[in-house]
Amino acid sequence: MCRSITPLRGLEPPATPDEVRAAAYQYVRKVAATDGRSAPTAEAVEKAVAEITAATERLLAALPPRSRPPAIVPPNRRR
């Protein structure tokens, strides 16, 4: 479903908090079919992004290291 979300596990240097939050925002935007800019959706979107960011950080910390780095370069790291 979220093919545009970049894999964050195994990056060197490790994924930054901004990269984790950007991936969480992409996920929420896709699932909710909204970008959260309107007043009725902003609070719900921001809460979901914060929760998914925290869960993603816990997941990345709990996983063992990858044997190879991901094939895709995150957008924030592209030239």
mmCIF file of the N, C-alpha and C atoms, coordinates in Angstrom:
data_MODEL
# 
_entry.id   MODEL 
# 
loop_
_atom_site.group_PDB 
_atom_site.id 
_atom_site.type_symbol 
_atom_site.label_atom_id 
_atom_site.label_alt_id 
_atom_site.label_comp_id 
_atom_site.label_asym_id 
_atom_site.label_entity_id 
_atom_site.label_seq_id 
_atom_site.pdbx_PDB_ins_code 
_atom_site.Cartn_x 
_atom_site.Cartn_y 
_atom_site.Cartn_z 
_atom_site.occupancy 
_atom_site.B_iso_or_equiv 
_atom_site.pdbx_formal_charge 
_atom_site.auth_seq_id 
_atom_site.auth_comp_id 
_atom_site.auth_asym_id 
_atom_site.auth_atom_id 
_atom_site.pdbx_PDB_model_num 
ATOM 1   N N  . MET A 1 1  ? 0.821   -1.191 0.000  1.00 0.00 ? 1  MET A N  1 
ATOM 2   C CA . MET A 1 1  ? 0.000   0.000  0.000  1.00 0.00 ? 1  MET A CA 1 
ATOM 3   C C  . MET A 1 1  ? 0.864   1.254  0.000  1.00 0.00 ? 1  MET A C  1 
ATOM 4   N N  . CYS A 1 2  ? 1.907   1.285  0.802  1.00 0.00 ? 2  CYS A N  1 
ATOM 5   C CA . CYS A 1 2  ? 2.721   2.499  0.929  1.00 0.00 ? 2  CYS A CA 1 
ATOM 6   C C  . CYS A 1 2  ? 4.063   2.290  0.261  1.00 0.00 ? 2  CYS A C  1 
ATOM 7   N N  . ARG A 1 3  ? 4.057   2.080  -1.014 1.00 0.00 ? 3  ARG A N  1 
ATOM 8   C CA . ARG A 1 3  ? 5.293   1.803  -1.735 1.00 0.00 ? 3  ARG A CA 1 
ATOM 9   C C  . ARG A 1 3  ? 6.266   2.964  -1.718 1.00 0.00 ? 3  ARG A C  1 
ATOM 10  N N  . SER A 1 4  ? 5.774   4.175  -1.484 1.00 0.00 ? 4  SER A N  1 
ATOM 11  C CA . SER A 1 4  ? 6.661   5.332  -1.530 1.00 0.00 ? 4  SER A CA 1 
ATOM 12  C C  . SER A 1 4  ? 7.410   5.551  -0.220 1.00 0.00 ? 4  SER A C  1 
ATOM 13  N N  . ILE A 1 5  ? 7.101   4.798  0.825  1.00 0.00 ? 5  ILE A N  1 
ATOM 14  C CA . ILE A 1 5  ? 7.808   4.947  2.095  1.00 0.00 ? 5  ILE A CA 1 
ATOM 15  C C  . ILE A 1 5  ? 9.158   4.251  1.979  1.00 0.00 ? 5  ILE A C  1 
ATOM 16  N N  . THR A 1 6  ? 10.206  4.980  2.273  1.00 0.00 ? 6  THR A N  1 
ATOM 17  C CA . THR A 1 6  ? 11.564  4.475  2.149  1.00 0.00 ? 6  THR A CA 1 
ATOM 18  C C  . THR A 1 6  ? 11.925  3.581  3.331  1.00 0.00 ? 6  THR A C  1 
ATOM 19  N N  . PRO A 1 7  ? 12.559  2.433  3.086  1.00 0.00 ? 7  PRO A N  1 
ATOM 20  C CA . PRO A 1 7  ? 13.031  1.598  4.192  1.00 0.00 ? 7  PRO A CA 1 
ATOM 21  C C  . PRO A 1 7  ? 14.053  2.376  5.023  1.00 0.00 ? 7  PRO A C  1 
ATOM 22  N N  . LEU A 1 8  ? 13.927  2.307  6.345  1.00 0.00 ? 8  LEU A N  1 
ATOM 23  C CA . LEU A 1 8  ? 14.823  3.044  7.231  1.00 0.00 ? 8  LEU A CA 1 
ATOM 24  C C  . LEU A 1 8  ? 15.802  2.137  7.966  1.00 0.00 ? 8  LEU A C  1 
ATOM 25  N N  . ARG A 1 9  ? 15.514  0.871  8.025  1.00 0.00 ? 9  ARG A N  1 
ATOM 26  C CA . ARG A 1 9  ? 16.394  -0.062 8.740  1.00 0.00 ? 9  ARG A CA 1 
ATOM 27  C C  . ARG A 1 9  ? 17.685  -0.270 7.962  1.00 0.00 ? 9  ARG A C  1 
ATOM 28  N N  . GLY A 1 10 ? 18.803  -0.182 8.657  1.00 0.00 ? 10 GLY A N  1 
ATOM 29  C CA . GLY A 1 10 ? 20.097  -0.469 8.058  1.00 0.00 ? 10 GLY A CA 1 
ATOM 30  C C  . GLY A 1 10 ? 20.774  0.711  7.395  1.00 0.00 ? 10 GLY A C  1 
ATOM 31  N N  . LEU A 1 11 ? 20.245  1.911  7.553  1.00 0.00 ? 11 LEU A N  1 
ATOM 32  C CA . LEU A 1 11 ? 20.883  3.075  6.960  1.00 0.00 ? 11 LEU A CA 1 
ATOM 33  C C  . LEU A 1 11 ? 22.173  3.400  7.704  1.00 0.00 ? 11 LEU A C  1 
ATOM 34  N N  . GLU A 1 12 ? 23.142  3.894  6.982  1.00 0.00 ? 12 GLU A N  1 
ATOM 35  C CA . GLU A 1 12 ? 24.389  4.378  7.578  1.00 0.00 ? 12 GLU A CA 1 
ATOM 36  C C  . GLU A 1 12 ? 24.608  5.801  7.125  1.00 0.00 ? 12 GLU A C  1 
ATOM 37  N N  . PRO A 1 13 ? 24.629  6.757  8.028  1.00 0.00 ? 13 PRO A N  1 
ATOM 38  C CA . PRO A 1 13 ? 24.330  6.638  9.447  1.00 0.00 ? 13 PRO A CA 1 
ATOM 39  C C  . PRO A 1 13 ? 22.864  6.277  9.659  1.00 0.00 ? 13 PRO A C  1 
ATOM 40  N N  . PRO A 1 14 ? 22.512  5.853  10.882 1.00 0.00 ? 14 PRO A N  1 
ATOM 41  C CA . PRO A 1 14 ? 21.121  5.439  11.151 1.00 0.00 ? 14 PRO A CA 1 
ATOM 42  C C  . PRO A 1 14 ? 20.115  6.528  10.813 1.00 0.00 ? 14 PRO A C  1 
ATOM 43  N N  . ALA A 1 15 ? 18.887  6.111  10.611 1.00 0.00 ? 15 ALA A N  1 
ATOM 44  C CA . ALA A 1 15 ? 17.804  7.045  10.282 1.00 0.00 ? 15 ALA A CA 1 
ATOM 45  C C  . ALA A 1 15 ? 17.703  8.130  11.351 1.00 0.00 ? 15 ALA A C  1 
ATOM 46  N N  . THR A 1 16 ? 17.508  9.339  10.897 1.00 0.00 ? 16 THR A N  1 
ATOM 47  C CA . THR A 1 16 ? 17.374  10.472 11.813 1.00 0.00 ? 16 THR A CA 1 
ATOM 48  C C  . THR A 1 16 ? 15.926  10.568 12.296 1.00 0.00 ? 16 THR A C  1 
ATOM 49  N N  . PRO A 1 17 ? 15.695  11.278 13.395 1.00 0.00 ? 17 PRO A N  1 
ATOM 50  C CA . PRO A 1 17 ? 14.308  11.484 13.836 1.00 0.00 ? 17 PRO A CA 1 
ATOM 51  C C  . PRO A 1 17 ? 13.436  12.139 12.759 1.00 0.00 ? 17 PRO A C  1 
ATOM 52  N N  . ASP A 1 18 ? 14.018  13.046 11.969 1.00 0.00 ? 18 ASP A N  1 
ATOM 53  C CA . ASP A 1 18 ? 13.259  13.679 10.882 1.00 0.00 ? 18 ASP A CA 1 
ATOM 54  C C  . ASP A 1 18 ? 12.852  12.669 9.814  1.00 0.00 ? 18 ASP A C  1 
ATOM 55  N N  . GLU A 1 19 ? 13.742  11.729 9.498  1.00 0.00 ? 19 GLU A N  1 
ATOM 56  C CA . GLU A 1 19 ? 13.419  10.706 8.499  1.00 0.00 ? 19 GLU A CA 1 
ATOM 57  C C  . GLU A 1 19 ? 12.331  9.765  9.013  1.00 0.00 ? 19 GLU A C  1 
ATOM 58  N N  . VAL A 1 20 ? 12.399  9.415  10.296 1.00 0.00 ? 20 VAL A N  1 
ATOM 59  C CA . VAL A 1 20 ? 11.378  8.542  10.888 1.00 0.00 ? 20 VAL A CA 1 
ATOM 60  C C  . VAL A 1 20 ? 10.031  9.257  10.885 1.00 0.00 ? 20 VAL A C  1 
ATOM 61  N N  . ARG A 1 21 ? 10.016  10.528 11.256 1.00 0.00 ? 21 ARG A N  1 
ATOM 62  C CA . ARG A 1 21 ? 8.762   11.290 11.281 1.00 0.00 ? 21 ARG A CA 1 
ATOM 63  C C  . ARG A 1 21 ? 8.202   11.450 9.869  1.00 0.00 ? 21 ARG A C  1 
ATOM 64  N N  . ALA A 1 22 ? 9.074   11.680 8.884  1.00 0.00 ? 22 ALA A N  1 
ATOM 65  C CA . ALA A 1 22 ? 8.611   11.823 7.501  1.00 0.00 ? 22 ALA A CA 1 
ATOM 66  C C  . ALA A 1 22 ? 7.955   10.527 7.010  1.00 0.00 ? 22 ALA A C  1 
ATOM 67  N N  . ALA A 1 23 ? 8.528   9.383  7.358  1.00 0.00 ? 23 ALA A N  1 
ATOM 68  C CA . ALA A 1 23 ? 7.935   8.106  6.970  1.00 0.00 ? 23 ALA A CA 1 
ATOM 69  C C  . ALA A 1 23 ? 6.586   7.910  7.661  1.00 0.00 ? 23 ALA A C  1 
ATOM 70  N N  . ALA A 1 24 ? 6.494   8.277  8.933  1.00 0.00 ? 24 ALA A N  1 
ATOM 71  C CA . ALA A 1 24 ? 5.229   8.166  9.663  1.00 0.00 ? 24 ALA A CA 1 
ATOM 72  C C  . ALA A 1 24 ? 4.174   9.066  9.031  1.00 0.00 ? 24 ALA A C  1 
ATOM 73  N N  . TYR A 1 25 ? 4.563   10.266 8.652  1.00 0.00 ? 25 TYR A N  1 
ATOM 74  C CA . TYR A 1 25 ? 3.626   11.203 8.024  1.00 0.00 ? 25 TYR A CA 1 
ATOM 75  C C  . TYR A 1 25 ? 3.148   10.650 6.678  1.00 0.00 ? 25 TYR A C  1 
ATOM 76  N N  . GLN A 1 26 ? 4.053   10.073 5.896  1.00 0.00 ? 26 GLN A N  1 
ATOM 77  C CA . GLN A 1 26 ? 3.661   9.474  4.620  1.00 0.00 ? 26 GLN A CA 1 
ATOM 78  C C  . GLN A 1 26 ? 2.620   8.376  4.841  1.00 0.00 ? 26 GLN A C  1 
ATOM 79  N N  . TYR A 1 27 ? 2.860   7.546  5.849  1.00 0.00 ? 27 TYR A N  1 
ATOM 80  C CA . TYR A 1 27 ? 1.940   6.444  6.149  1.00 0.00 ? 27 TYR A CA 1 
ATOM 81  C C  . TYR A 1 27 ? 0.565   6.981  6.547  1.00 0.00 ? 27 TYR A C  1 
ATOM 82  N N  . VAL A 1 28 ? 0.541   7.932  7.471  1.00 0.00 ? 28 VAL A N  1 
ATOM 83  C CA . VAL A 1 28 ? -0.735  8.487  7.940  1.00 0.00 ? 28 VAL A CA 1 
ATOM 84  C C  . VAL A 1 28 ? -1.475  9.166  6.792  1.00 0.00 ? 28 VAL A C  1 
ATOM 85  N N  . ARG A 1 29 ? -0.754  9.920  5.998  1.00 0.00 ? 29 ARG A N  1 
ATOM 86  C CA . ARG A 1 29 ? -1.373  10.620 4.868  1.00 0.00 ? 29 ARG A CA 1 
ATOM 87  C C  . ARG A 1 29 ? -2.005  9.627  3.903  1.00 0.00 ? 29 ARG A C  1 
ATOM 88  N N  . LYS A 1 30 ? -1.328  8.522  3.657  1.00 0.00 ? 30 LYS A N  1 
ATOM 89  C CA . LYS A 1 30 ? -1.846  7.518  2.731  1.00 0.00 ? 30 LYS A CA 1 
ATOM 90  C C  . LYS A 1 30 ? -3.068  6.809  3.306  1.00 0.00 ? 30 LYS A C  1 
ATOM 91  N N  . VAL A 1 31 ? -2.983  6.368  4.551  1.00 0.00 ? 31 VAL A N  1 
ATOM 92  C CA . VAL A 1 31 ? -4.073  5.621  5.169  1.00 0.00 ? 31 VAL A CA 1 
ATOM 93  C C  . VAL A 1 31 ? -5.303  6.496  5.361  1.00 0.00 ? 31 VAL A C  1 
ATOM 94  N N  . ALA A 1 32 ? -5.100  7.740  5.805  1.00 0.00 ? 32 ALA A N  1 
ATOM 95  C CA . ALA A 1 32 ? -6.222  8.633  6.094  1.00 0.00 ? 32 ALA A CA 1 
ATOM 96  C C  . ALA A 1 32 ? -6.737  9.369  4.861  1.00 0.00 ? 32 ALA A C  1 
ATOM 97  N N  . ALA A 1 33 ? -6.014  9.281  3.772  1.00 0.00 ? 33 ALA A N  1 
ATOM 98  C CA . ALA A 1 33 ? -6.370  9.991  2.541  1.00 0.00 ? 33 ALA A CA 1 
ATOM 99  C C  . ALA A 1 33 ? -6.540  11.491 2.798  1.00 0.00 ? 33 ALA A C  1 
ATOM 100 N N  . THR A 1 34 ? -5.670  12.027 3.633  1.00 0.00 ? 34 THR A N  1 
ATOM 101 C CA . THR A 1 34 ? -5.671  13.459 3.932  1.00 0.00 ? 34 THR A CA 1 
ATOM 102 C C  . THR A 1 34 ? -4.258  13.866 4.331  1.00 0.00 ? 34 THR A C  1 
ATOM 103 N N  . ASP A 1 35 ? -3.945  15.129 4.152  1.00 0.00 ? 35 ASP A N  1 
ATOM 104 C CA . ASP A 1 35 ? -2.619  15.601 4.564  1.00 0.00 ? 35 ASP A CA 1 
ATOM 105 C C  . ASP A 1 35 ? -2.655  16.299 5.917  1.00 0.00 ? 35 ASP A C  1 
ATOM 106 N N  . GLY A 1 36 ? -3.828  16.418 6.520  1.00 0.00 ? 36 GLY A N  1 
ATOM 107 C CA . GLY A 1 36 ? -3.947  16.989 7.847  1.00 0.00 ? 36 GLY A CA 1 
ATOM 108 C C  . GLY A 1 36 ? -3.841  18.490 7.926  1.00 0.00 ? 36 GLY A C  1 
ATOM 109 N N  . ARG A 1 37 ? -4.004  19.155 6.824  1.00 0.00 ? 37 ARG A N  1 
ATOM 110 C CA . ARG A 1 37 ? -3.880  20.615 6.820  1.00 0.00 ? 37 ARG A CA 1 
ATOM 111 C C  . ARG A 1 37 ? -5.161  21.320 7.237  1.00 0.00 ? 37 ARG A C  1 
ATOM 112 N N  . SER A 1 38 ? -6.298  20.646 7.098  1.00 0.00 ? 38 SER A N  1 
ATOM 113 C CA . SER A 1 38 ? -7.555  21.296 7.471  1.00 0.00 ? 38 SER A CA 1 
ATOM 114 C C  . SER A 1 38 ? -7.757  21.186 8.978  1.00 0.00 ? 38 SER A C  1 
ATOM 115 N N  . ALA A 1 39 ? -8.452  22.140 9.539  1.00 0.00 ? 39 ALA A N  1 
ATOM 116 C CA . ALA A 1 39 ? -8.665  22.193 10.983 1.00 0.00 ? 39 ALA A CA 1 
ATOM 117 C C  . ALA A 1 39 ? -9.306  20.916 11.550 1.00 0.00 ? 39 ALA A C  1 
ATOM 118 N N  . PRO A 1 40 ? -10.296 20.342 10.886 1.00 0.00 ? 40 PRO A N  1 
ATOM 119 C CA . PRO A 1 40 ? -10.931 19.141 11.457 1.00 0.00 ? 40 PRO A CA 1 
ATOM 120 C C  . PRO A 1 40 ? -9.999  17.920 11.522 1.00 0.00 ? 40 PRO A C  1 
ATOM 121 N N  . THR A 1 41 ? -8.985  17.854 10.668 1.00 0.00 ? 41 THR A N  1 
ATOM 122 C CA . THR A 1 41 ? -8.129  16.665 10.624 1.00 0.00 ? 41 THR A CA 1 
ATOM 123 C C  . THR A 1 41 ? -6.753  16.866 11.246 1.00 0.00 ? 41 THR A C  1 
ATOM 124 N N  . ALA A 1 42 ? -6.327  18.097 11.444 1.00 0.00 ? 42 ALA A N  1 
ATOM 125 C CA . ALA A 1 42 ? -4.950  18.380 11.873 1.00 0.00 ? 42 ALA A CA 1 
ATOM 126 C C  . ALA A 1 42 ? -4.585  17.680 13.178 1.00 0.00 ? 42 ALA A C  1 
ATOM 127 N N  . GLU A 1 43 ? -5.445  17.778 14.178 1.00 0.00 ? 43 GLU A N  1 
ATOM 128 C CA . GLU A 1 43 ? -5.124  17.193 15.481 1.00 0.00 ? 43 GLU A CA 1 
ATOM 129 C C  . GLU A 1 43 ? -5.011  15.669 15.397 1.00 0.00 ? 43 GLU A C  1 
ATOM 130 N N  . ALA A 1 44 ? -5.945  15.046 14.707 1.00 0.00 ? 44 ALA A N  1 
ATOM 131 C CA . ALA A 1 44 ? -5.916  13.583 14.579 1.00 0.00 ? 44 ALA A CA 1 
ATOM 132 C C  . ALA A 1 44 ? -4.686  13.117 13.813 1.00 0.00 ? 44 ALA A C  1 
ATOM 133 N N  . VAL A 1 45 ? -4.340  13.832 12.747 1.00 0.00 ? 45 VAL A N  1 
ATOM 134 C CA . VAL A 1 45 ? -3.170  13.466 11.947 1.00 0.00 ? 45 VAL A CA 1 
ATOM 135 C C  . VAL A 1 45 ? -1.893  13.629 12.774 1.00 0.00 ? 45 VAL A C  1 
ATOM 136 N N  . GLU A 1 46 ? -1.743  14.729 13.470 1.00 0.00 ? 46 GLU A N  1 
ATOM 137 C CA . GLU A 1 46 ? -0.532  14.957 14.269 1.00 0.00 ? 46 GLU A CA 1 
ATOM 138 C C  . GLU A 1 46 ? -0.392  13.919 15.377 1.00 0.00 ? 46 GLU A C  1 
ATOM 139 N N  . LYS A 1 47 ? -1.496  13.554 16.010 1.00 0.00 ? 47 LYS A N  1 
ATOM 140 C CA . LYS A 1 47 ? -1.454  12.533 17.067 1.00 0.00 ? 47 LYS A CA 1 
ATOM 141 C C  . LYS A 1 47 ? -1.028  11.191 16.484 1.00 0.00 ? 47 LYS A C  1 
ATOM 142 N N  . ALA A 1 48 ? -1.598  10.821 15.349 1.00 0.00 ? 48 ALA A N  1 
ATOM 143 C CA . ALA A 1 48 ? -1.246  9.551  14.708 1.00 0.00 ? 48 ALA A CA 1 
ATOM 144 C C  . ALA A 1 48 ? 0.216   9.545  14.282 1.00 0.00 ? 48 ALA A C  1 
ATOM 145 N N  . VAL A 1 49 ? 0.695   10.647 13.721 1.00 0.00 ? 49 VAL A N  1 
ATOM 146 C CA . VAL A 1 49 ? 2.097   10.731 13.298 1.00 0.00 ? 49 VAL A CA 1 
ATOM 147 C C  . VAL A 1 49 ? 3.016   10.549 14.501 1.00 0.00 ? 49 VAL A C  1 
ATOM 148 N N  . ALA A 1 50 ? 2.700   11.184 15.621 1.00 0.00 ? 50 ALA A N  1 
ATOM 149 C CA . ALA A 1 50 ? 3.528   11.056 16.824 1.00 0.00 ? 50 ALA A CA 1 
ATOM 150 C C  . ALA A 1 50 ? 3.550   9.614  17.326 1.00 0.00 ? 50 ALA A C  1 
ATOM 151 N N  . GLU A 1 51 ? 2.395   8.956  17.334 1.00 0.00 ? 51 GLU A N  1 
ATOM 152 C CA . GLU A 1 51 ? 2.325   7.573  17.805 1.00 0.00 ? 51 GLU A CA 1 
ATOM 153 C C  . GLU A 1 51 ? 3.081   6.626  16.874 1.00 0.00 ? 51 GLU A C  1 
ATOM 154 N N  . ILE A 1 52 ? 2.942   6.815  15.582 1.00 0.00 ? 52 ILE A N  1 
ATOM 155 C CA . ILE A 1 52 ? 3.623   5.942  14.622 1.00 0.00 ? 52 ILE A CA 1 
ATOM 156 C C  . ILE A 1 52 ? 5.127   6.214  14.625 1.00 0.00 ? 52 ILE A C  1 
ATOM 157 N N  . THR A 1 53 ? 5.519   7.458  14.802 1.00 0.00 ? 53 THR A N  1 
ATOM 158 C CA . THR A 1 53 ? 6.942   7.779  14.917 1.00 0.00 ? 53 THR A CA 1 
ATOM 159 C C  . THR A 1 53 ? 7.549   7.052  16.105 1.00 0.00 ? 53 THR A C  1 
ATOM 160 N N  . ALA A 1 54 ? 6.895   7.106  17.256 1.00 0.00 ? 54 ALA A N  1 
ATOM 161 C CA . ALA A 1 54 ? 7.404   6.430  18.451 1.00 0.00 ? 54 ALA A CA 1 
ATOM 162 C C  . ALA A 1 54 ? 7.482   4.914  18.244 1.00 0.00 ? 54 ALA A C  1 
ATOM 163 N N  . ALA A 1 55 ? 6.440   4.340  17.637 1.00 0.00 ? 55 ALA A N  1 
ATOM 164 C CA . ALA A 1 55 ? 6.441   2.893  17.380 1.00 0.00 ? 55 ALA A CA 1 
ATOM 165 C C  . ALA A 1 55 ? 7.541   2.511  16.405 1.00 0.00 ? 55 ALA A C  1 
ATOM 166 N N  . THR A 1 56 ? 7.771   3.328  15.398 1.00 0.00 ? 56 THR A N  1 
ATOM 167 C CA . THR A 1 56 ? 8.823   3.056  14.415 1.00 0.00 ? 56 THR A CA 1 
ATOM 168 C C  . THR A 1 56 ? 10.195  3.118  15.062 1.00 0.00 ? 56 THR A C  1 
ATOM 169 N N  . GLU A 1 57 ? 10.416  4.112  15.921 1.00 0.00 ? 57 GLU A N  1 
ATOM 170 C CA . GLU A 1 57 ? 11.706  4.215  16.612 1.00 0.00 ? 57 GLU A CA 1 
ATOM 171 C C  . GLU A 1 57 ? 11.947  2.997  17.496 1.00 0.00 ? 57 GLU A C  1 
ATOM 172 N N  . ARG A 1 58 ? 10.910  2.527  18.199 1.00 0.00 ? 58 ARG A N  1 
ATOM 173 C CA . ARG A 1 58 ? 11.052  1.318  19.020 1.00 0.00 ? 58 ARG A CA 1 
ATOM 174 C C  . ARG A 1 58 ? 11.349  0.100  18.145 1.00 0.00 ? 58 ARG A C  1 
ATOM 175 N N  . LEU A 1 59 ? 10.658  -0.009 17.030 1.00 0.00 ? 59 LEU A N  1 
ATOM 176 C CA . LEU A 1 59 ? 10.875  -1.138 16.121 1.00 0.00 ? 59 LEU A CA 1 
ATOM 177 C C  . LEU A 1 59 ? 12.300  -1.144 15.587 1.00 0.00 ? 59 LEU A C  1 
ATOM 178 N N  . LEU A 1 60 ? 12.770  -0.005 15.102 1.00 0.00 ? 60 LEU A N  1 
ATOM 179 C CA . LEU A 1 60 ? 14.125  0.061  14.554 1.00 0.00 ? 60 LEU A CA 1 
ATOM 180 C C  . LEU A 1 60 ? 15.174  -0.264 15.612 1.00 0.00 ? 60 LEU A C  1 
ATOM 181 N N  . ALA A 1 61 ? 14.933  0.152  16.851 1.00 0.00 ? 61 ALA A N  1 
ATOM 182 C CA . ALA A 1 61 ? 15.880  -0.133 17.932 1.00 0.00 ? 61 ALA A CA 1 
ATOM 183 C C  . ALA A 1 61 ? 15.894  -1.618 18.300 1.00 0.00 ? 61 ALA A C  1 
ATOM 184 N N  . ALA A 1 62 ? 14.766  -2.300 18.134 1.00 0.00 ? 62 ALA A N  1 
ATOM 185 C CA . ALA A 1 62 ? 14.649  -3.696 18.538 1.00 0.00 ? 62 ALA A CA 1 
ATOM 186 C C  . ALA A 1 62 ? 15.134  -4.682 17.467 1.00 0.00 ? 62 ALA A C  1 
ATOM 187 N N  . LEU A 1 63 ? 15.170  -4.254 16.217 1.00 0.00 ? 63 LEU A N  1 
ATOM 188 C CA . LEU A 1 63 ? 15.562  -5.166 15.138 1.00 0.00 ? 63 LEU A CA 1 
ATOM 189 C C  . LEU A 1 63 ? 17.072  -5.359 15.105 1.00 0.00 ? 63 LEU A C  1 
ATOM 190 N N  . PRO A 1 64 ? 17.528  -6.567 14.710 1.00 0.00 ? 64 PRO A N  1 
ATOM 191 C CA . PRO A 1 64 ? 18.971  -6.779 14.563 1.00 0.00 ? 64 PRO A CA 1 
ATOM 192 C C  . PRO A 1 64 ? 19.486  -6.017 13.344 1.00 0.00 ? 64 PRO A C  1 
ATOM 193 N N  . PRO A 1 65 ? 20.788  -5.783 13.276 1.00 0.00 ? 65 PRO A N  1 
ATOM 194 C CA . PRO A 1 65 ? 21.348  -5.089 12.119 1.00 0.00 ? 65 PRO A CA 1 
ATOM 195 C C  . PRO A 1 65 ? 21.100  -5.874 10.828 1.00 0.00 ? 65 PRO A C  1 
ATOM 196 N N  . ARG A 1 66 ? 20.992  -5.145 9.735  1.00 0.00 ? 66 ARG A N  1 
ATOM 197 C CA . ARG A 1 66 ? 20.834  -5.789 8.424  1.00 0.00 ? 66 ARG A CA 1 
ATOM 198 C C  . ARG A 1 66 ? 22.192  -6.223 7.909  1.00 0.00 ? 66 ARG A C  1 
ATOM 199 N N  . SER A 1 67 ? 22.202  -7.235 7.074  1.00 0.00 ? 67 SER A N  1 
ATOM 200 C CA . SER A 1 67 ? 23.462  -7.670 6.481  1.00 0.00 ? 67 SER A CA 1 
ATOM 201 C C  . SER A 1 67 ? 23.855  -6.781 5.303  1.00 0.00 ? 67 SER A C  1 
ATOM 202 N N  . ARG A 1 68 ? 22.847  -6.144 4.681  1.00 0.00 ? 68 ARG A N  1 
ATOM 203 C CA . ARG A 1 68 ? 23.109  -5.213 3.571  1.00 0.00 ? 68 ARG A CA 1 
ATOM 204 C C  . ARG A 1 68 ? 22.282  -3.966 3.788  1.00 0.00 ? 68 ARG A C  1 
ATOM 205 N N  . PRO A 1 69 ? 22.780  -2.816 3.359  1.00 0.00 ? 69 PRO A N  1 
ATOM 206 C CA . PRO A 1 69 ? 21.972  -1.599 3.469  1.00 0.00 ? 69 PRO A CA 1 
ATOM 207 C C  . PRO A 1 69 ? 20.793  -1.666 2.498  1.00 0.00 ? 69 PRO A C  1 
ATOM 208 N N  . PRO A 1 70 ? 19.737  -0.875 2.751  1.00 0.00 ? 70 PRO A N  1 
ATOM 209 C CA . PRO A 1 70 ? 18.606  -0.868 1.811  1.00 0.00 ? 70 PRO A CA 1 
ATOM 210 C C  . PRO A 1 70 ? 19.037  -0.349 0.444  1.00 0.00 ? 70 PRO A C  1 
ATOM 211 N N  . ALA A 1 71 ? 18.357  -0.831 -0.581 1.00 0.00 ? 71 ALA A N  1 
ATOM 212 C CA . ALA A 1 71 ? 18.710  -0.441 -1.949 1.00 0.00 ? 71 ALA A CA 1 
ATOM 213 C C  . ALA A 1 71 ? 18.253  0.967  -2.293 1.00 0.00 ? 71 ALA A C  1 
ATOM 214 N N  . ILE A 1 72 ? 17.282  1.485  -1.536 1.00 0.00 ? 72 ILE A N  1 
ATOM 215 C CA . ILE A 1 72 ? 16.707  2.793  -1.835 1.00 0.00 ? 72 ILE A CA 1 
ATOM 216 C C  . ILE A 1 72 ? 17.316  3.843  -0.915 1.00 0.00 ? 72 ILE A C  1 
ATOM 217 N N  . VAL A 1 73 ? 17.718  4.959  -1.487 1.00 0.00 ? 73 VAL A N  1 
ATOM 218 C CA . VAL A 1 73 ? 18.255  6.064  -0.699 1.00 0.00 ? 73 VAL A CA 1 
ATOM 219 C C  . VAL A 1 73 ? 17.094  6.950  -0.264 1.00 0.00 ? 73 VAL A C  1 
ATOM 220 N N  . PRO A 1 74 ? 16.979  7.247  1.044  1.00 0.00 ? 74 PRO A N  1 
ATOM 221 C CA . PRO A 1 74 ? 15.880  8.106  1.497  1.00 0.00 ? 74 PRO A CA 1 
ATOM 222 C C  . PRO A 1 74 ? 15.908  9.469  0.814  1.00 0.00 ? 74 PRO A C  1 
ATOM 223 N N  . PRO A 1 75 ? 14.747  10.054 0.569  1.00 0.00 ? 75 PRO A N  1 
ATOM 224 C CA . PRO A 1 75 ? 14.681  11.356 -0.121 1.00 0.00 ? 75 PRO A CA 1 
ATOM 225 C C  . PRO A 1 75 ? 15.518  12.438 0.542  1.00 0.00 ? 75 PRO A C  1 
ATOM 226 N N  . ASN A 1 76 ? 15.560  12.447 1.880  1.00 0.00 ? 76 ASN A N  1 
ATOM 227 C CA . ASN A 1 76 ? 16.324  13.487 2.576  1.00 0.00 ? 76 ASN A CA 1 
ATOM 228 C C  . ASN A 1 76 ? 17.829  13.338 2.371  1.00 0.00 ? 76 ASN A C  1 
ATOM 229 N N  . ARG A 1 77 ? 18.255  12.190 1.877  1.00 0.00 ? 77 ARG A N  1 
ATOM 230 C CA . ARG A 1 77 ? 19.681  11.951 1.662  1.00 0.00 ? 77 ARG A CA 1 
ATOM 231 C C  . ARG A 1 77 ? 20.102  12.018 0.195  1.00 0.00 ? 77 ARG A C  1 
ATOM 232 N N  . ARG A 1 78 ? 19.141  12.224 -0.670 1.00 0.00 ? 78 ARG A N  1 
ATOM 233 C CA . ARG A 1 78 ? 19.470  12.305 -2.095 1.00 0.00 ? 78 ARG A CA 1 
ATOM 234 C C  . ARG A 1 78 ? 20.086  13.648 -2.432 1.00 0.00 ? 78 ARG A C  1 
ATOM 235 N N  . ARG A 1 79 ? 20.934  13.650 -3.415 1.00 0.00 ? 79 ARG A N  1 
ATOM 236 C CA . ARG A 1 79 ? 21.586  14.897 -3.845 1.00 0.00 ? 79 ARG A CA 1 
ATOM 237 C C  . ARG A 1 79 ? 20.671  15.719 -4.688 1.00 0.00 ? 79 ARG A C  1 
# 
